[in-house]
Amino acid sequence: MCKVLGAVPQTPIFVVFWRLCRQNTTKKIFGGNASPLLNTRKISMIPIHAGGLDWLAIWRQMYLDERAQGESKVDPIFAEQADYWASQAKRFATWRHHQSEPDGFMQALIPRLLPTDTVMDIGAGTGRYLPVLSPLVREVIAIEPSPSMRAEMEHMVAELGLSNVTIRGDEWPMETPIKADVVISSHVLYSVADVAPFLLAMDQAAQRGCYLYLGLRSPGASLAPVWEYIHGQPRLALPGALEALACLHQLGLPAALELLPITNFFRFASPEEGLSDIRIRLRLTPQPERDARIMAAIEALFVRDADGMLTLREQLTHTALVSWQPRAQRQRHS
């Protein structure tokens, strides 16, 4: 466990946003509940199998099928890596610097936080949300089992002097559970085959609110047309927010789903930059014949946006926030 000491950044824009939200907690903000607390009325915990289906089994099968197909097409050098994210950590850290904050997730979450909160971020990656959350709450606990991702996060936390951030390398669920007021996880659940232990551990760890930020499709699905162009077969899909909602209700966790606007889209400045980025995302090494197919896919599937950047012709405009009252909160209001 690493705790980084230093000064907290001074009044960034999202702190001003948070203060304004705290003054207007009776209003609806970004389509969600602006109150720091979730609805405190008693909510039942009756397991519901939507459509009479076993969504936990469906989730697992979708994950296994997609992973088997994807792994069969990556180059061996990537398949042999002990840390799955080793080839991605630098890209994520660099990407973080080019994103506008707060994004849709933070805009929805910030009004629901209290200054006394401890927030736990499961699968914190390179720490994108830590500079946003750190000035607003008492403590942030960042859980990240990938050594390469964690190294980038530790560097960023030390550089910014986020004194109230604790970084842990635990797997989730943790062997020795800890508690937090609010537990969040952003774009992590797709990489979990058996989601019941993950979701139940979130429910048990949180004292007031659980929040999953997920795409209606997994983020990698935006590149499915490129993958199909390269490999010549339909790309299987990972489960996303809608399947997660069904899984939560099957577990008896009374979750709600809100649509949030996507603020950052997949795009790049030139075909050459796109070629390099797509290789990394799809875990492919340079090969002239395959690179030619990637360049052909870029020409066929991408257009210039208003800023002159190359972006996919078709992309989703919204993602989802899935939230629920954890057991501790439900019991207090039962």
N, C-alpha and C positions, 0 to 999 in steps of 0.2 A: 504494500500500500504506500502511496506517495502523497504527501500533503505539501503543497507548494505555498511558500510564504511570500508576501509582498503587498503592495498597495492596490486597492480596488480602483479600477478606472473611474474617472470623474464624469458624472452626469452625461452619458451618451444618449442619443436620441431615443432609444427604446426605454430608458428610464423615465424620460419625460412622458413618453406614451403611456407607460405603466401608471404614472401619477395621475394623468388625465383620466385613465380608465377607472382608477380607484375613486375618483370624484363623481363618476357616472355609472355606478354599479347597478342602477335600476334599469339601464337601457340595454337594448340588444346591440351587440357589437360583432361585426363580421359574421352575422347569422348564428352566433352562439349565445350561450348564457353568460352575460357579463359579470355575474356574481362570482366572487372568489370561491364560493362553495357550490357544489352540485346541488340539485334539488334535494331538499332534506325530508321530503315526504317518504313514508314507508314504501319500499318497492319490493315486490315479491321475488322469490328466487326459484321459480318453477322452471325446470329444464324444458326447453322447447326444441324439437327436431324440425326445423323448417322444411316443409314439403315432405315430412316423414323420412328424411334422409339423415345419414350419419356423416355430419360435416367434418368431424375430426378425422374420420377415415378418408373422406374425399380430399381434405387438405393434405394428408400424408401421401396419398397416391399422386396427386398433382405435383407435389414437391419431388417425389422419387422419379417420376417420369421426366419432368423437366431437367432435373439434375443429371440423370443418366444420358439424356440426349445432349445436353450442353457439354458435359465432361468428355463425351466421345469425340467432340470437335475441337477441343483446345489442344494446343501444342504440348508435347510431353514435358517440356521444361517447366510449364506452369502446373501441370498435373502433379508433378513431383514435389512441389513446395509444401513444407509442413504447415506453414502459416498461409492459409488461403488468401489473406489480404496483403501479403508481402509485396505483390506487384502493383497494388492499388493505393497503398497508403500515401505515397508522395503525391499522386494525382489528386486524392481527396484533400490533402492539406493545401495544395496549390489552388484547387477549385474553391475552397472555403474563402480565400481572399477575394474572389471575384463575385461573391454572392451578396445580394442586398439583404440586410437584416433590419428589423425582424421580418422573417418570412411569414407565410400564411399560418403555419403552425404556431409560431411564437406570438403572432398577433391574436390568435384565439386563446392561447394559454395565459398570457401575461395578466389579463384582467382577473384571472381566477387564482392568482398567487397572493400570499400574504408575506409581509416582511419577516415574519417569524418562521417561515417554512423551511424544512429540509426537502430538497428535490433530488430524487434519484433518477439518473439517466442510464437506462439499460442499453448497452451497445452504443456507447457514446462516440465511437469511431475516433476521428482526430480532434473531437471536441468543438464542433461547430457551434453548439448552442451555449457553451460555457460562458463566453464573454457577454451573452445576452442575459443569462440567468443569474450570474454571480452578483451583480450589483443590486438585485431585486429581492434576494432571499437570504436567510441566515447561513445556509450551507447547501452546496451541491455535491452529490456523490456520483462520480462518473464510473460506471462499470464497463470495462472493455478488456476482453480476454485476448485479443490479438496483440502480440508484442510489437508488431510494426505500427499498427494504428496507435497503440498506447504511447509509443516513443514520440510520435508526432504530437500527440496531445500533451504529453509532459513538457515538451519543448515550448509549445504555445502557452501553456499555463504559467511556466516560469518566465517567459518573455513578457507576458502581460501582467504578471504579479497578482494572480487571482488567489488571494490568501484564504478564501473560504471554500476552495475546491479540493476535494479528496478524490484521488484516482485509485481505483482498485482493479486488479487483473483477474477477478473471479469469473468463472463460468456462471451462466444463469440457467436454472435456479442455483443459488449459492448454497454451499454445504452448511454454512452457519448463517442463517437468515438475519438480515437487519431491517430496520423500519425506516420509513420516511413519510412525510405528510403527503407528498405528491410523487407518483411514480410515472415516468414517461418512457417511451421507446419510439424511436423514429426510424422507419424503413429497415427494421431488423427482422420482423416476424417471418418474412419470406424465406429466410435462411434456416428456419427451424422446421424439422420434419414432424415432430410430435409436439403440437402446440399446447396441449392441455397442461402439462407441468409448468410451462413458461407463463401462461395466463393465470393459472391458479396461484403461482408464486408472486406475481404482480399484485393480485388481489389481497394476498396475505401480508405483503410488505407495506402496502399503502394505508395510511390512516384517514385520508380525506378524498383523494381522487386518483384515478388511473386514466392515462391517456396514451392511445396508440395513434401515431401518425403514419398513414399508409396510403399508397396509391390504389386507385380503383383497379389498376393493373400494376404489377411490380415495375420499378423504374427501368429495369432492363428490357421490359417489353417494348419500350419506345424504339429500341434498335432491332426488334423482330423483323421488320421488312429488310433491313440491311443484312441480318443474319441469313434470312431466306434467300436473298440475292446472291450471297457468297456460297452457301452450302446447297442450294437447290432443293430444299424441302421445307414444309411448314414448321414453324417454331412452336413448340409446346409452351403453355403459359404456366407461370407460378400462380398460386392463390394470392388474393389481395384483400382489400378492405371489406368487400361484401362477404367473402368467405369467412373472414375473421369475425364479423358481426354474427354470422350464423353459428360459428364455433362457440362464441361467448354465450349465446343464448342456450346452446345445447349443454353448456356447463352450468347453467343456472345463474349466469352473471348478466344482470339487466343493463346491457349496453345500448348506447344511442350513437347514431352516425350523423355527422355534419359535413357538408361539402365545403371545401376551402379552395380559394383560387391558387393556382400554381403561379409562383412569382419568378421562378428560375427555370428556363427551358434549355434543352440540349441544343447547343449551337456552337459554331466555331468560325474563325475568320477566313479560312482558306481551305480548299480541298486537301492540301498537304497536311495542314493541322488536323483536319478531320481524319485523314488516313492514319496518322499517328495515334490519335485518341481512340479511334475505333479498334485499332489493333490491341491497345491496352485493355479496353473494356471487354473485348471478346477473347482476350488472352491468346493472341496470335503473334507469332514472330514474323519478321519481314520475309516475304516470298514473292518474287516478281509476278508470277501468274495470278496468285491470290490478291496481291496488291492492286493489280489491274481490275479485278472484279470489284474490289472495294471502291476504287475510284469511279467505276461505272455506276455502282450503287449510289454514290454521292451525287453524281450528275443526274441520275434518274429520280432520286427520292428527296432531294433537298432543294430549297429555294432561298433567295436572299430576302431577309426581313427588312423592316424600315431602317434598321441601323447598318444594313449592309452585311450582316452576318448570315452565314449559311445555317438554315434550320430545317427540320423535317416538315414536309408538306402537311402532314396530319399528326397532331399531338393533342393529347387530352388537355383541357384547360383547368380542370379541377382535380383535387385530391381529397382525402377524407381524414377527419378526426373521429376516432372511435373512443368513446369515454364511458366510464361507469363509476358508480359509488362502490368503493371497496367494502369488504365485510365489516371492518371496524366502524365505518360510517353508518352502514345500514343498521348495525346493532344498536348504535347510540340513538337512532331515531325509530326503533321498532316498538 
